[in-house]
Amino acid sequence: MVISDSMELRGTRCTVRRWRMADAEALARHANNINVAQQLRDRFPHPYTRANAHAFLKAATAAGEPSNMAIEVNGEAAGGIGHVAGTDVERYSAEIGYWLGEAYWNRGIVSEALMLLTDHLFANSSLLRLFALPFADNAGSIRVLEKAGYAREGILRSSSVKNGIPRDQALYAKVNAAWRGGGR
């Protein structure tokens, strides 16, 4: 997806960059929060330990073409943003996701990070569409998506189960208006 080792997407509130092993302490500190974990997929553990941070960073820093980036605020990794590419007939789409340490919520940071990464991916890859599936009751994440220009396409009723409770998900997407096709 054209993300080099030295690539940084700079905004006024944050920088989106590759993860570094030196991010372990900040990652564990910001990720170890039930208010963060309860809005994410189960693969994001709680509690989030230093061992979790090291294991994640080992994989993230080894990736040749990273799909998971750090959101840096005030010189430290305070969250993450990434995408998962689709396959087969959905090969020009990707699901995008993000999280931010609670100390930095409600400052426009994630909206800016999402705009930076969306613009970068649309300009430097063959992606036609990016989409997100926040829990439908996660007003903060929905606000992030709307501020970043994503449009609500629907509600997926009881499409997920978190902590044993069925939850609806909202479907938000943004289409690459400059898409020129990608072949077959």
Secondary structure in CASP SS format (residue, H / E / C, confidence):
PFRMAT SS
TARGET T0000
AUTHOR 0000-0000-0000
METHOD secondary structure of the structure
MODEL  1
M C 1.00
V C 1.00
I C 1.00
S C 1.00
D C 1.00
S C 1.00
M C 1.00
E E 1.00
L E 1.00
R E 1.00
G C 1.00
T C 1.00
R C 1.00
C C 1.00
T E 1.00
V E 1.00
R E 1.00
R C 1.00
W C 1.00
R C 1.00
M H 1.00
A H 1.00
D H 1.00
A H 1.00
E H 1.00
A H 1.00
L H 1.00
A H 1.00
R H 1.00
H H 1.00
A H 1.00
N C 1.00
N C 1.00
I H 1.00
N H 1.00
V H 1.00
A H 1.00
Q C 1.00
Q C 1.00
L C 1.00
R C 1.00
D C 1.00
R C 1.00
F C 1.00
P C 1.00
H C 1.00
P C 1.00
Y C 1.00
T C 1.00
R H 1.00
A H 1.00
N H 1.00
A H 1.00
H H 1.00
A H 1.00
F H 1.00
L H 1.00
K H 1.00
A H 1.00
A H 1.00
T H 1.00
A H 1.00
A C 1.00
G C 1.00
E C 1.00
P C 1.00
S C 1.00
N E 1.00
M E 1.00
A E 1.00
I E 1.00
E E 1.00
V E 1.00
N C 1.00
G C 1.00
E E 1.00
A E 1.00
A E 1.00
G E 1.00
G E 1.00
I E 1.00
G E 1.00
H E 1.00
V E 1.00
A E 1.00
G C 1.00
T C 1.00
D H 1.00
V H 1.00
E H 1.00
R C 1.00
Y C 1.00
S E 1.00
A E 1.00
E E 1.00
I E 1.00
G E 1.00
Y E 1.00
W E 1.00
L E 1.00
G C 1.00
E H 1.00
A H 1.00
Y H 1.00
W C 1.00
N C 1.00
R C 1.00
G C 1.00
I H 1.00
V H 1.00
S H 1.00
E H 1.00
A H 1.00
L H 1.00
M H 1.00
L H 1.00
L H 1.00
T H 1.00
D H 1.00
H H 1.00
L H 1.00
F H 1.00
A H 1.00
N H 1.00
S C 1.00
S C 1.00
L C 1.00
L C 1.00
R E 1.00
L E 1.00
F E 1.00
A E 1.00
L C 1.00
P C 1.00
F E 1.00
A C 1.00
D C 1.00
N C 1.00
A H 1.00
G H 1.00
S H 1.00
I H 1.00
R H 1.00
V H 1.00
L H 1.00
E H 1.00
K H 1.00
A C 1.00
G C 1.00
Y C 1.00
A E 1.00
R E 1.00
E E 1.00
G E 1.00
I E 1.00
L E 1.00
R E 1.00
S E 1.00
S E 1.00
S E 1.00
V E 1.00
K E 1.00
N C 1.00
G C 1.00
I E 1.00
P E 1.00
R E 1.00
D E 1.00
Q E 1.00
A E 1.00
L E 1.00
Y E 1.00
A E 1.00
K E 1.00
V E 1.00
N C 1.00
A C 1.00
A C 1.00
W C 1.00
R C 1.00
G C 1.00
G C 1.00
G C 1.00
R C 1.00
END
